[in-house]
Amino acid sequence: MTKNAENLYDLVPEKRYGFEELKDGAIDVLTPRYGSGRVGRLLRSFLNPKPVRIRLDDVGASVWRLCDGRRSVYEIGEVLRHEFGDRIEPLYDRLSTFVLHMKKNELIDFKK
């Protein structure tokens, strides 16, 4: 485990957008079309477009539900280990990649 990985595990992710739970356990994250910047907000005010839906599978949906602004990335991993067992291994490699991908795409923010 590197120093950067240890720091990531201490961070507390929280959702930036709303979502819809689907009957099959998947989740659609509802992100604003045209981005969240000033130009995107302006375009949305004139065009009133539907949000972009990002579909998460069962593992991604579980991570999303756990990004509640209270649990650290490490704590989320422990819940996933209990829920999915060996199916999710290598757990922390997969989790850190997914969490960083969500952060890069502005789906979550980190609380310190």
Gaussian input, Z-matrix of N, CA and C with variables (Angstrom, degrees):
# hf/3-21g

backbone

0 1
 N
 C     1     B1
 C     2     B2     1     A1
 N     3     B3     2     A2     1     D1
 C     4     B4     3     A3     2     D2
 C     5     B5     4     A4     3     D3
 N     6     B6     5     A5     4     D4
 C     7     B7     6     A6     5     D5
 C     8     B8     7     A7     6     D6
 N     9     B9     8     A8     7     D7
 C    10    B10     9     A9     8     D8
 C    11    B11    10    A10     9     D9
 N    12    B12    11    A11    10    D10
 C    13    B13    12    A12    11    D11
 C    14    B14    13    A13    12    D12
 N    15    B15    14    A14    13    D13
 C    16    B16    15    A15    14    D14
 C    17    B17    16    A16    15    D15
 N    18    B18    17    A17    16    D16
 C    19    B19    18    A18    17    D17
 C    20    B20    19    A19    18    D18
 N    21    B21    20    A20    19    D19
 C    22    B22    21    A21    20    D20
 C    23    B23    22    A22    21    D21
 N    24    B24    23    A23    22    D22
 C    25    B25    24    A24    23    D23
 C    26    B26    25    A25    24    D24
 N    27    B27    26    A26    25    D25
 C    28    B28    27    A27    26    D26
 C    29    B29    28    A28    27    D27
 N    30    B30    29    A29    28    D28
 C    31    B31    30    A30    29    D29
 C    32    B32    31    A31    30    D30
 N    33    B33    32    A32    31    D31
 C    34    B34    33    A33    32    D32
 C    35    B35    34    A34    33    D33
 N    36    B36    35    A35    34    D34
 C    37    B37    36    A36    35    D35
 C    38    B38    37    A37    36    D36
 N    39    B39    38    A38    37    D37
 C    40    B40    39    A39    38    D38
 C    41    B41    40    A40    39    D39
 N    42    B42    41    A41    40    D40
 C    43    B43    42    A42    41    D41
 C    44    B44    43    A43    42    D42
 N    45    B45    44    A44    43    D43
 C    46    B46    45    A45    44    D44
 C    47    B47    46    A46    45    D45
 N    48    B48    47    A47    46    D46
 C    49    B49    48    A48    47    D47
 C    50    B50    49    A49    48    D48
 N    51    B51    50    A50    49    D49
 C    52    B52    51    A51    50    D50
 C    53    B53    52    A52    51    D51
 N    54    B54    53    A53    52    D52
 C    55    B55    54    A54    53    D53
 C    56    B56    55    A55    54    D54
 N    57    B57    56    A56    55    D55
 C    58    B58    57    A57    56    D56
 C    59    B59    58    A58    57    D57
 N    60    B60    59    A59    58    D58
 C    61    B61    60    A60    59    D59
 C    62    B62    61    A61    60    D60
 N    63    B63    62    A62    61    D61
 C    64    B64    63    A63    62    D62
 C    65    B65    64    A64    63    D63
 N    66    B66    65    A65    64    D64
 C    67    B67    66    A66    65    D65
 C    68    B68    67    A67    66    D66
 N    69    B69    68    A68    67    D67
 C    70    B70    69    A69    68    D68
 C    71    B71    70    A70    69    D69
 N    72    B72    71    A71    70    D70
 C    73    B73    72    A72    71    D71
 C    74    B74    73    A73    72    D72
 N    75    B75    74    A74    73    D73
 C    76    B76    75    A75    74    D74
 C    77    B77    76    A76    75    D75
 N    78    B78    77    A77    76    D76
 C    79    B79    78    A78    77    D77
 C    80    B80    79    A79    78    D78
 N    81    B81    80    A80    79    D79
 C    82    B82    81    A81    80    D80
 C    83    B83    82    A82    81    D81
 N    84    B84    83    A83    82    D82
 C    85    B85    84    A84    83    D83
 C    86    B86    85    A85    84    D84
 N    87    B87    86    A86    85    D85
 C    88    B88    87    A87    86    D86
 C    89    B89    88    A88    87    D87
 N    90    B90    89    A89    88    D88
 C    91    B91    90    A90    89    D89
 C    92    B92    91    A91    90    D90
 N    93    B93    92    A92    91    D91
 C    94    B94    93    A93    92    D92
 C    95    B95    94    A94    93    D93
 N    96    B96    95    A95    94    D94
 C    97    B97    96    A96    95    D95
 C    98    B98    97    A97    96    D96
 N    99    B99    98    A98    97    D97
 C   100   B100    99    A99    98    D98
 C   101   B101   100   A100    99    D99
 N   102   B102   101   A101   100   D100
 C   103   B103   102   A102   101   D101
 C   104   B104   103   A103   102   D102
 N   105   B105   104   A104   103   D103
 C   106   B106   105   A105   104   D104
 C   107   B107   106   A106   105   D105
 N   108   B108   107   A107   106   D106
 C   109   B109   108   A108   107   D107
 C   110   B110   109   A109   108   D108
 N   111   B111   110   A110   109   D109
 C   112   B112   111   A111   110   D110
 C   113   B113   112   A112   111   D111
 N   114   B114   113   A113   112   D112
 C   115   B115   114   A114   113   D113
 C   116   B116   115   A115   114   D114
 N   117   B117   116   A116   115   D115
 C   118   B118   117   A117   116   D116
 C   119   B119   118   A118   117   D117
 N   120   B120   119   A119   118   D118
 C   121   B121   120   A120   119   D119
 C   122   B122   121   A121   120   D120
 N   123   B123   122   A122   121   D121
 C   124   B124   123   A123   122   D122
 C   125   B125   124   A124   123   D123
 N   126   B126   125   A125   124   D124
 C   127   B127   126   A126   125   D125
 C   128   B128   127   A127   126   D126
 N   129   B129   128   A128   127   D127
 C   130   B130   129   A129   128   D128
 C   131   B131   130   A130   129   D129
 N   132   B132   131   A131   130   D130
 C   133   B133   132   A132   131   D131
 C   134   B134   133   A133   132   D132
 N   135   B135   134   A134   133   D133
 C   136   B136   135   A135   134   D134
 C   137   B137   136   A136   135   D135
 N   138   B138   137   A137   136   D136
 C   139   B139   138   A138   137   D137
 C   140   B140   139   A139   138   D138
 N   141   B141   140   A140   139   D139
 C   142   B142   141   A141   140   D140
 C   143   B143   142   A142   141   D141
 N   144   B144   143   A143   142   D142
 C   145   B145   144   A144   143   D143
 C   146   B146   145   A145   144   D144
 N   147   B147   146   A146   145   D145
 C   148   B148   147   A147   146   D146
 C   149   B149   148   A148   147   D147
 N   150   B150   149   A149   148   D148
 C   151   B151   150   A150   149   D149
 C   152   B152   151   A151   150   D150
 N   153   B153   152   A152   151   D151
 C   154   B154   153   A153   152   D152
 C   155   B155   154   A154   153   D153
 N   156   B156   155   A155   154   D154
 C   157   B157   156   A156   155   D155
 C   158   B158   157   A157   156   D156
 N   159   B159   158   A158   157   D157
 C   160   B160   159   A159   158   D158
 C   161   B161   160   A160   159   D159
 N   162   B162   161   A161   160   D160
 C   163   B163   162   A162   161   D161
 C   164   B164   163   A163   162   D162
 N   165   B165   164   A164   163   D163
 C   166   B166   165   A165   164   D164
 C   167   B167   166   A166   165   D165
 N   168   B168   167   A167   166   D166
 C   169   B169   168   A168   167   D167
 C   170   B170   169   A169   168   D168
 N   171   B171   170   A170   169   D169
 C   172   B172   171   A171   170   D170
 C   173   B173   172   A172   171   D171
 N   174   B174   173   A173   172   D172
 C   175   B175   174   A174   173   D173
 C   176   B176   175   A175   174   D174
 N   177   B177   176   A176   175   D175
 C   178   B178   177   A177   176   D176
 C   179   B179   178   A178   177   D177
 N   180   B180   179   A179   178   D178
 C   181   B181   180   A180   179   D179
 C   182   B182   181   A181   180   D180
 N   183   B183   182   A182   181   D181
 C   184   B184   183   A183   182   D182
 C   185   B185   184   A184   183   D183
 N   186   B186   185   A185   184   D184
 C   187   B187   186   A186   185   D185
 C   188   B188   187   A187   186   D186
 N   189   B189   188   A188   187   D187
 C   190   B190   189   A189   188   D188
 C   191   B191   190   A190   189   D189
 N   192   B192   191   A191   190   D190
 C   193   B193   192   A192   191   D191
 C   194   B194   193   A193   192   D192
 N   195   B195   194   A194   193   D193
 C   196   B196   195   A195   194   D194
 C   197   B197   196   A196   195   D195
 N   198   B198   197   A197   196   D196
 C   199   B199   198   A198   197   D197
 C   200   B200   199   A199   198   D198
 N   201   B201   200   A200   199   D199
 C   202   B202   201   A201   200   D200
 C   203   B203   202   A202   201   D201
 N   204   B204   203   A203   202   D202
 C   205   B205   204   A204   203   D203
 C   206   B206   205   A205   204   D204
 N   207   B207   206   A206   205   D205
 C   208   B208   207   A207   206   D206
 C   209   B209   208   A208   207   D207
 N   210   B210   209   A209   208   D208
 C   211   B211   210   A210   209   D209
 C   212   B212   211   A211   210   D210
 N   213   B213   212   A212   211   D211
 C   214   B214   213   A213   212   D212
 C   215   B215   214   A214   213   D213
 N   216   B216   215   A215   214   D214
 C   217   B217   216   A216   215   D215
 C   218   B218   217   A217   216   D216
 N   219   B219   218   A218   217   D217
 C   220   B220   219   A219   218   D218
 C   221   B221   220   A220   219   D219
 N   222   B222   221   A221   220   D220
 C   223   B223   222   A222   221   D221
 C   224   B224   223   A223   222   D222
 N   225   B225   224   A224   223   D223
 C   226   B226   225   A225   224   D224
 C   227   B227   226   A226   225   D225
 N   228   B228   227   A227   226   D226
 C   229   B229   228   A228   227   D227
 C   230   B230   229   A229   228   D228
 N   231   B231   230   A230   229   D229
 C   232   B232   231   A231   230   D230
 C   233   B233   232   A232   231   D231
 N   234   B234   233   A233   232   D232
 C   235   B235   234   A234   233   D233
 C   236   B236   235   A235   234   D234
 N   237   B237   236   A236   235   D235
 C   238   B238   237   A237   236   D236
 C   239   B239   238   A238   237   D237
 N   240   B240   239   A239   238   D238
 C   241   B241   240   A240   239   D239
 C   242   B242   241   A241   240   D240
 N   243   B243   242   A242   241   D241
 C   244   B244   243   A243   242   D242
 C   245   B245   244   A244   243   D243
 N   246   B246   245   A245   244   D244
 C   247   B247   246   A246   245   D245
 C   248   B248   247   A247   246   D246
 N   249   B249   248   A248   247   D247
 C   250   B250   249   A249   248   D248
 C   251   B251   250   A250   249   D249
 N   252   B252   251   A251   250   D250
 C   253   B253   252   A252   251   D251
 C   254   B254   253   A253   252   D252
 N   255   B255   254   A254   253   D253
 C   256   B256   255   A255   254   D254
 C   257   B257   256   A256   255   D255
 N   258   B258   257   A257   256   D256
 C   259   B259   258   A258   257   D257
 C   260   B260   259   A259   258   D258
 N   261   B261   260   A260   259   D259
 C   262   B262   261   A261   260   D260
 C   263   B263   262   A262   261   D261
 N   264   B264   263   A263   262   D262
 C   265   B265   264   A264   263   D263
 C   266   B266   265   A265   264   D264
 N   267   B267   266   A266   265   D265
 C   268   B268   267   A267   266   D266
 C   269   B269   268   A268   267   D267
 N   270   B270   269   A269   268   D268
 C   271   B271   270   A270   269   D269
 C   272   B272   271   A271   270   D270
 N   273   B273   272   A272   271   D271
 C   274   B274   273   A273   272   D272
 C   275   B275   274   A274   273   D273
 N   276   B276   275   A275   274   D274
 C   277   B277   276   A276   275   D275
 C   278   B278   277   A277   276   D276
 N   279   B279   278   A278   277   D277
 C   280   B280   279   A279   278   D278
 C   281   B281   280   A280   279   D279
 N   282   B282   281   A281   280   D280
 C   283   B283   282   A282   281   D281
 C   284   B284   283   A283   282   D282
 N   285   B285   284   A284   283   D283
 C   286   B286   285   A285   284   D284
 C   287   B287   286   A286   285   D285
 N   288   B288   287   A287   286   D286
 C   289   B289   288   A288   287   D287
 C   290   B290   289   A289   288   D288
 N   291   B291   290   A290   289   D289
 C   292   B292   291   A291   290   D290
 C   293   B293   292   A292   291   D291
 N   294   B294   293   A293   292   D292
 C   295   B295   294   A294   293   D293
 C   296   B296   295   A295   294   D294
 N   297   B297   296   A296   295   D295
 C   298   B298   297   A297   296   D296
 C   299   B299   298   A298   297   D297
 N   300   B300   299   A299   298   D298
 C   301   B301   300   A300   299   D299
 C   302   B302   301   A301   300   D300
 N   303   B303   302   A302   301   D301
 C   304   B304   303   A303   302   D302
 C   305   B305   304   A304   303   D303
 N   306   B306   305   A305   304   D304
 C   307   B307   306   A306   305   D305
 C   308   B308   307   A307   306   D306
 N   309   B309   308   A308   307   D307
 C   310   B310   309   A309   308   D308
 C   311   B311   310   A310   309   D309
 N   312   B312   311   A311   310   D310
 C   313   B313   312   A312   311   D311
 C   314   B314   313   A313   312   D312
 N   315   B315   314   A314   313   D313
 C   316   B316   315   A315   314   D314
 C   317   B317   316   A316   315   D315
 N   318   B318   317   A317   316   D316
 C   319   B319   318   A318   317   D317
 C   320   B320   319   A319   318   D318
 N   321   B321   320   A320   319   D319
 C   322   B322   321   A321   320   D320
 C   323   B323   322   A322   321   D321
 N   324   B324   323   A323   322   D322
 C   325   B325   324   A324   323   D323
 C   326   B326   325   A325   324   D324
 N   327   B327   326   A326   325   D325
 C   328   B328   327   A327   326   D326
 C   329   B329   328   A328   327   D327
 N   330   B330   329   A329   328   D328
 C   331   B331   330   A330   329   D329
 C   332   B332   331   A331   330   D330
 N   333   B333   332   A332   331   D331
 C   334   B334   333   A333   332   D332
 C   335   B335   334   A334   333   D333

   B1=1.4548
   B2=1.5322
   B3=1.2972
   B4=1.4636
   B5=1.5179
   B6=1.3251
   B7=1.4653
   B8=1.5317
   B9=1.3513
   B10=1.4702
   B11=1.5194
   B12=1.3404
   B13=1.4534
   B14=1.5203
   B15=1.3128
   B16=1.4611
   B17=1.5227
   B18=1.3133
   B19=1.4597
   B20=1.5267
   B21=1.3175
   B22=1.4570
   B23=1.5184
   B24=1.3101
   B25=1.4580
   B26=1.5257
   B27=1.3099
   B28=1.4609
   B29=1.5281
   B30=1.3348
   B31=1.4654
   B32=1.5210
   B33=1.3175
   B34=1.4677
   B35=1.5326
   B36=1.3397
   B37=1.4672
   B38=1.5276
   B39=1.3402
   B40=1.4573
   B41=1.5258
   B42=1.3134
   B43=1.4648
   B44=1.5297
   B45=1.3324
   B46=1.4624
   B47=1.5168
   B48=1.3339
   B49=1.4603
   B50=1.5253
   B51=1.3110
   B52=1.4518
   B53=1.5174
   B54=1.3131
   B55=1.4566
   B56=1.5177
   B57=1.3280
   B58=1.4633
   B59=1.5144
   B60=1.3325
   B61=1.4600
   B62=1.5219
   B63=1.3194
   B64=1.4558
   B65=1.5256
   B66=1.3159
   B67=1.4654
   B68=1.5223
   B69=1.3253
   B70=1.4700
   B71=1.5291
   B72=1.3299
   B73=1.4637
   B74=1.5152
   B75=1.3321
   B76=1.4628
   B77=1.5283
   B78=1.3108
   B79=1.4609
   B80=1.5181
   B81=1.3267
   B82=1.4651
   B83=1.5221
   B84=1.3390
   B85=1.4617
   B86=1.5230
   B87=1.3240
   B88=1.4698
   B89=1.5260
   B90=1.3299
   B91=1.4585
   B92=1.5251
   B93=1.3206
   B94=1.4618
   B95=1.5270
   B96=1.3021
   B97=1.4660
   B98=1.5283
   B99=1.2938
   B100=1.4685
   B101=1.5303
   B102=1.3311
   B103=1.4596
   B104=1.5118
   B105=1.3402
   B106=1.4637
   B107=1.5318
   B108=1.3188
   B109=1.4579
   B110=1.5185
   B111=1.3008
   B112=1.4643
   B113=1.5302
   B114=1.3298
   B115=1.4706
   B116=1.5321
   B117=1.3377
   B118=1.4585
   B119=1.5153
   B120=1.3235
   B121=1.4694
   B122=1.5256
   B123=1.3175
   B124=1.4626
   B125=1.5317
   B126=1.3311
   B127=1.4657
   B128=1.5285
   B129=1.3225
   B130=1.4631
   B131=1.5223
   B132=1.3278
   B133=1.4634
   B134=1.5273
   B135=1.3379
   B136=1.4697
   B137=1.5239
   B138=1.3337
   B139=1.4619
   B140=1.5162
   B141=1.3234
   B142=1.4715
   B143=1.5286
   B144=1.3425
   B145=1.4660
   B146=1.5290
   B147=1.3181
   B148=1.4592
   B149=1.5334
   B150=1.3336
   B151=1.4609
   B152=1.5299
   B153=1.3180
   B154=1.4557
   B155=1.5255
   B156=1.3188
   B157=1.4668
   B158=1.5231
   B159=1.3165
   B160=1.4584
   B161=1.5260
   B162=1.3163
   B163=1.4683
   B164=1.5273
   B165=1.3316
   B166=1.4588
   B167=1.5251
   B168=1.3362
   B169=1.4628
   B170=1.5266
   B171=1.3255
   B172=1.4578
   B173=1.5255
   B174=1.3239
   B175=1.4649
   B176=1.5265
   B177=1.3318
   B178=1.4603
   B179=1.5195
   B180=1.3390
   B181=1.4610
   B182=1.5258
   B183=1.3221
   B184=1.4743
   B185=1.5199
   B186=1.3349
   B187=1.4694
   B188=1.5250
   B189=1.3172
   B190=1.4689
   B191=1.5304
   B192=1.3175
   B193=1.4676
   B194=1.5311
   B195=1.3258
   B196=1.4678
   B197=1.5347
   B198=1.3121
   B199=1.4776
   B200=1.5260
   B201=1.3137
   B202=1.4544
   B203=1.5296
   B204=1.3389
   B205=1.4616
   B206=1.5191
   B207=1.3387
   B208=1.4695
   B209=1.5242
   B210=1.3340
   B211=1.4611
   B212=1.5260
   B213=1.3269
   B214=1.4590
   B215=1.5250
   B216=1.3167
   B217=1.4628
   B218=1.5286
   B219=1.3274
   B220=1.4620
   B221=1.5304
   B222=1.3160
   B223=1.4640
   B224=1.5325
   B225=1.3103
   B226=1.4691
   B227=1.5219
   B228=1.3176
   B229=1.4639
   B230=1.5182
   B231=1.3145
   B232=1.4649
   B233=1.5260
   B234=1.3351
   B235=1.4664
   B236=1.5286
   B237=1.3378
   B238=1.4645
   B239=1.5256
   B240=1.3259
   B241=1.4703
   B242=1.5333
   B243=1.3080
   B244=1.4648
   B245=1.5333
   B246=1.3225
   B247=1.4655
   B248=1.5291
   B249=1.3554
   B250=1.4614
   B251=1.5221
   B252=1.3292
   B253=1.4600
   B254=1.5176
   B255=1.3298
   B256=1.4671
   B257=1.5259
   B258=1.3086
   B259=1.4681
   B260=1.5288
   B261=1.3149
   B262=1.4622
   B263=1.5313
   B264=1.3202
   B265=1.4675
   B266=1.5188
   B267=1.3152
   B268=1.4638
   B269=1.5320
   B270=1.2967
   B271=1.4513
   B272=1.5153
   B273=1.3198
   B274=1.4635
   B275=1.5254
   B276=1.3270
   B277=1.4705
   B278=1.5233
   B279=1.3253
   B280=1.4716
   B281=1.5182
   B282=1.3304
   B283=1.4622
   B284=1.5177
   B285=1.3299
   B286=1.4692
   B287=1.5198
   B288=1.3300
   B289=1.4664
   B290=1.5250
   B291=1.3308
   B292=1.4626
   B293=1.5241
   B294=1.3254
   B295=1.4639
   B296=1.5323
   B297=1.3219
   B298=1.4676
   B299=1.5280
   B300=1.3230
   B301=1.4685
   B302=1.5333
   B303=1.3347
   B304=1.4702
   B305=1.5277
   B306=1.3225
   B307=1.4729
   B308=1.5267
   B309=1.3251
   B310=1.4643
   B311=1.5283
   B312=1.3212
   B313=1.4622
   B314=1.5299
   B315=1.3270
   B316=1.4637
   B317=1.5304
   B318=1.3368
   B319=1.4556
   B320=1.5196
   B321=1.3413
   B322=1.4585
   B323=1.5188
   B324=1.3199
   B325=1.4666
   B326=1.5151
   B327=1.3300
   B328=1.4417
   B329=1.5145
   B330=1.3144
   B331=1.4611
   B332=1.5274
   B333=1.2940
   B334=1.4766
   B335=1.4996
   A1=108.13
   A2=116.81
   A3=120.64
   A4=110.33
   A5=115.38
   A6=120.61
   A7=110.60
   A8=116.97
   A9=120.00
   A10=111.64
   A11=117.15
   A12=120.25
   A13=109.90
   A14=118.01
   A15=120.69
   A16=110.28
   A17=117.41
   A18=120.17
   A19=111.25
   A20=117.71
   A21=121.17
   A22=110.47
   A23=117.59
   A24=121.51
   A25=112.34
   A26=117.75
   A27=121.46
   A28=113.22
   A29=117.15
   A30=120.72
   A31=111.18
   A32=115.31
   A33=122.41
   A34=108.17
   A35=116.85
   A36=119.30
   A37=112.06
   A38=114.56
   A39=119.78
   A40=109.20
   A41=115.00
   A42=121.65
   A43=111.24
   A44=115.55
   A45=120.93
   A46=111.97
   A47=117.38
   A48=120.84
   A49=111.44
   A50=114.41
   A51=120.79
   A52=111.14
   A53=115.59
   A54=120.35
   A55=109.84
   A56=115.00
   A57=122.36
   A58=108.25
   A59=115.92
   A60=120.20
   A61=108.29
   A62=115.48
   A63=121.40
   A64=109.84
   A65=116.78
   A66=121.71
   A67=113.27
   A68=117.32
   A69=120.52
   A70=113.09
   A71=118.46
   A72=121.56
   A73=113.65
   A74=116.28
   A75=119.89
   A76=108.93
   A77=115.17
   A78=121.47
   A79=108.88
   A80=116.35
   A81=122.32
   A82=107.38
   A83=116.33
   A84=121.09
   A85=106.25
   A86=117.05
   A87=122.17
   A88=109.12
   A89=116.15
   A90=120.88
   A91=109.88
   A92=117.49
   A93=119.48
   A94=111.99
   A95=115.85
   A96=120.58
   A97=108.40
   A98=117.48
   A99=125.65
   A100=112.90
   A101=118.35
   A102=120.77
   A103=113.36
   A104=114.40
   A105=119.31
   A106=112.41
   A107=117.12
   A108=120.57
   A109=112.90
   A110=115.56
   A111=122.23
   A112=112.16
   A113=116.81
   A114=120.48
   A115=109.84
   A116=116.59
   A117=120.35
   A118=112.12
   A119=116.70
   A120=120.37
   A121=110.76
   A122=116.71
   A123=121.01
   A124=110.51
   A125=117.05
   A126=120.32
   A127=111.23
   A128=116.75
   A129=119.52
   A130=111.69
   A131=117.78
   A132=119.51
   A133=111.54
   A134=116.93
   A135=120.37
   A136=112.75
   A137=116.44
   A138=120.45
   A139=114.23
   A140=118.17
   A141=124.07
   A142=112.20
   A143=118.08
   A144=120.98
   A145=111.94
   A146=115.04
   A147=120.64
   A148=108.49
   A149=117.37
   A150=119.41
   A151=111.50
   A152=115.64
   A153=122.01
   A154=106.87
   A155=116.39
   A156=121.55
   A157=108.83
   A158=115.87
   A159=121.52
   A160=106.49
   A161=116.60
   A162=122.05
   A163=109.75
   A164=115.40
   A165=122.49
   A166=109.13
   A167=116.55
   A168=120.36
   A169=109.98
   A170=117.29
   A171=120.12
   A172=113.33
   A173=117.90
   A174=120.20
   A175=109.96
   A176=117.40
   A177=121.26
   A178=111.54
   A179=116.74
   A180=121.00
   A181=110.83
   A182=116.91
   A183=119.95
   A184=110.82
   A185=116.81
   A186=120.08
   A187=108.87
   A188=117.10
   A189=121.59
   A190=111.17
   A191=116.19
   A192=120.13
   A193=111.32
   A194=116.38
   A195=121.40
   A196=113.05
   A197=117.90
   A198=121.40
   A199=108.05
   A200=115.76
   A201=121.86
   A202=113.99
   A203=117.26
   A204=119.93
   A205=113.23
   A206=117.10
   A207=120.82
   A208=112.48
   A209=117.38
   A210=121.65
   A211=110.37
   A212=116.39
   A213=121.54
   A214=109.02
   A215=116.31
   A216=120.92
   A217=109.36
   A218=117.16
   A219=120.55
   A220=111.06
   A221=117.95
   A222=121.70
   A223=111.35
   A224=116.74
   A225=120.84
   A226=109.22
   A227=116.66
   A228=121.28
   A229=112.53
   A230=116.88
   A231=119.94
   A232=111.17
   A233=118.02
   A234=120.87
   A235=109.47
   A236=117.13
   A237=120.81
   A238=111.07
   A239=117.48
   A240=121.06
   A241=109.58
   A242=116.98
   A243=121.31
   A244=110.63
   A245=116.88
   A246=121.31
   A247=113.05
   A248=118.14
   A249=121.58
   A250=114.65
   A251=118.28
   A252=120.96
   A253=113.17
   A254=115.51
   A255=121.36
   A256=112.96
   A257=117.07
   A258=121.40
   A259=112.13
   A260=117.71
   A261=121.39
   A262=113.38
   A263=117.59
   A264=120.15
   A265=110.90
   A266=118.68
   A267=130.76
   A268=110.40
   A269=115.78
   A270=124.40
   A271=114.01
   A272=117.90
   A273=119.62
   A274=112.76
   A275=117.92
   A276=119.55
   A277=109.64
   A278=115.90
   A279=120.37
   A280=111.35
   A281=116.13
   A282=120.19
   A283=111.21
   A284=117.52
   A285=119.13
   A286=110.83
   A287=118.12
   A288=120.72
   A289=110.47
   A290=116.87
   A291=120.73
   A292=111.59
   A293=116.96
   A294=120.79
   A295=110.41
   A296=117.08
   A297=119.62
   A298=111.06
   A299=117.05
   A300=120.73
   A301=110.62
   A302=116.52
   A303=119.35
   A304=110.70
   A305=117.11
   A306=120.63
   A307=110.23
   A308=116.71
   A309=120.83
   A310=111.41
   A311=116.33
   A312=121.22
   A313=112.60
   A314=116.07
   A315=124.38
   A316=113.74
   A317=116.49
   A318=120.24
   A319=111.48
   A320=116.23
   A321=121.43
   A322=109.39
   A323=114.62
   A324=122.75
   A325=106.30
   A326=116.45
   A327=121.39
   A328=110.21
   A329=115.80
   A330=121.33
   A331=106.10
   A332=117.64
   A333=120.62
   A334=110.19
   D1=126.02
   D2=-179.32
   D3=-86.96
   D4=167.89
   D5=178.68
   D6=-59.27
   D7=-42.86
   D8=179.65
   D9=-63.71
   D10=-39.37
   D11=178.95
   D12=-64.90
   D13=-40.83
   D14=178.31
   D15=-61.05
   D16=-41.20
   D17=178.38
   D18=-64.50
   D19=-40.63
   D20=178.38
   D21=-59.92
   D22=-42.05
   D23=-177.40
   D24=-66.06
   D25=-22.26
   D26=178.41
   D27=-84.70
   D28=-16.16
   D29=-177.62
   D30=-73.94
   D31=152.67
   D32=-177.42
   D33=-114.98
   D34=107.06
   D35=-179.63
   D36=-81.45
   D37=145.57
   D38=172.74
   D39=-138.12
   D40=147.48
   D41=-176.47
   D42=-67.76
   D43=146.91
   D44=175.45
   D45=-102.74
   D46=-19.70
   D47=-172.64
   D48=-130.58
   D49=165.33
   D50=175.60
   D51=-76.21
   D52=174.10
   D53=-178.69
   D54=-156.21
   D55=164.80
   D56=174.99
   D57=-124.50
   D58=132.20
   D59=174.21
   D60=-88.13
   D61=133.90
   D62=-179.23
   D63=-99.63
   D64=161.93
   D65=-176.26
   D66=-61.19
   D67=-31.05
   D68=-177.50
   D69=-83.85
   D70=5.39
   D71=178.99
   D72=94.91
   D73=-10.72
   D74=177.54
   D75=-74.96
   D76=167.18
   D77=177.96
   D78=-130.31
   D79=139.60
   D80=169.30
   D81=-104.35
   D82=116.65
   D83=173.20
   D84=-82.30
   D85=131.92
   D86=-176.14
   D87=-102.83
   D88=103.31
   D89=-178.51
   D90=-104.86
   D91=150.67
   D92=-178.75
   D93=-69.00
   D94=133.33
   D95=174.80
   D96=-67.35
   D97=144.05
   D98=-179.69
   D99=74.85
   D100=13.83
   D101=174.92
   D102=83.57
   D103=178.28
   D104=-175.89
   D105=-107.10
   D106=6.56
   D107=178.96
   D108=-78.82
   D109=-177.78
   D110=-176.89
   D111=-60.81
   D112=-44.73
   D113=-179.15
   D114=-65.30
   D115=-41.65
   D116=178.33
   D117=-61.37
   D118=-42.84
   D119=178.10
   D120=-62.83
   D121=-40.24
   D122=178.92
   D123=-64.05
   D124=-47.53
   D125=179.08
   D126=-60.55
   D127=-42.74
   D128=179.83
   D129=-64.15
   D130=-33.87
   D131=-179.38
   D132=-66.52
   D133=-29.54
   D134=179.39
   D135=-90.19
   D136=-38.02
   D137=-171.35
   D138=-96.52
   D139=-21.90
   D140=-178.89
   D141=47.40
   D142=55.69
   D143=-177.77
   D144=-79.03
   D145=160.42
   D146=173.80
   D147=-71.75
   D148=150.74
   D149=178.62
   D150=-68.81
   D151=158.56
   D152=174.02
   D153=-79.88
   D154=134.49
   D155=179.55
   D156=-102.88
   D157=127.10
   D158=176.40
   D159=-113.18
   D160=113.65
   D161=-176.10
   D162=-84.26
   D163=129.26
   D164=176.27
   D165=-111.09
   D166=136.73
   D167=176.87
   D168=-74.33
   D169=-171.81
   D170=-174.42
   D171=-63.19
   D172=-39.34
   D173=178.81
   D174=-70.48
   D175=-47.48
   D176=177.87
   D177=-60.53
   D178=-38.28
   D179=178.40
   D180=-64.50
   D181=-39.67
   D182=177.57
   D183=-63.97
   D184=-42.94
   D185=177.32
   D186=-60.88
   D187=-45.81
   D188=-178.63
   D189=-58.07
   D190=-47.03
   D191=179.66
   D192=-60.31
   D193=-34.71
   D194=-176.69
   D195=-80.86
   D196=-12.37
   D197=177.22
   D198=-79.78
   D199=72.93
   D200=-171.30
   D201=-106.52
   D202=5.86
   D203=-179.51
   D204=80.60
   D205=5.88
   D206=178.71
   D207=-121.02
   D208=-32.25
   D209=-176.69
   D210=-95.73
   D211=140.78
   D212=174.25
   D213=-78.29
   D214=166.82
   D215=176.99
   D216=-59.21
   D217=-40.23
   D218=177.71
   D219=-60.43
   D220=-46.00
   D221=179.89
   D222=-64.22
   D223=-37.17
   D224=176.07
   D225=-61.30
   D226=-42.55
   D227=178.38
   D228=-60.06
   D229=-40.91
   D230=179.89
   D231=-66.06
   D232=-37.90
   D233=176.45
   D234=-65.31
   D235=-42.39
   D236=179.27
   D237=-63.54
   D238=-40.67
   D239=178.74
   D240=-59.20
   D241=-42.58
   D242=179.56
   D243=-67.83
   D244=-39.35
   D245=-176.16
   D246=-75.64
   D247=-40.62
   D248=-171.56
   D249=-111.22
   D250=-15.32
   D251=178.35
   D252=63.29
   D253=-140.22
   D254=-176.51
   D255=-68.08
   D256=-19.09
   D257=-178.65
   D258=-57.59
   D259=-27.61
   D260=-173.73
   D261=-98.48
   D262=-1.11
   D263=-178.99
   D264=-70.60
   D265=144.95
   D266=-1.72
   D267=-76.12
   D268=107.56
   D269=-169.35
   D270=-54.07
   D271=-60.38
   D272=-171.10
   D273=-72.91
   D274=-26.58
   D275=173.21
   D276=-65.26
   D277=-47.26
   D278=-179.67
   D279=-66.41
   D280=-43.80
   D281=-177.74
   D282=-64.27
   D283=-45.04
   D284=-178.83
   D285=-64.90
   D286=-38.82
   D287=177.23
   D288=-62.20
   D289=-44.84
   D290=-178.21
   D291=-67.07
   D292=-44.13
   D293=-179.25
   D294=-64.22
   D295=-43.11
   D296=178.52
   D297=-65.53
   D298=-35.32
   D299=176.75
   D300=-65.25
   D301=-42.22
   D302=177.39
   D303=-64.07
   D304=-38.55
   D305=179.22
   D306=-66.68
   D307=-44.71
   D308=179.58
   D309=-59.55
   D310=-35.90
   D311=-179.70
   D312=-91.67
   D313=12.50
   D314=173.47
   D315=59.94
   D316=31.86
   D317=175.66
   D318=-84.53
   D319=-25.49
   D320=179.52
   D321=-134.28
   D322=162.28
   D323=169.46
   D324=-122.97
   D325=160.72
   D326=176.88
   D327=-107.08
   D328=133.21
   D329=169.65
   D330=-93.39
   D331=147.33
   D332=179.92
   D333=-88.98

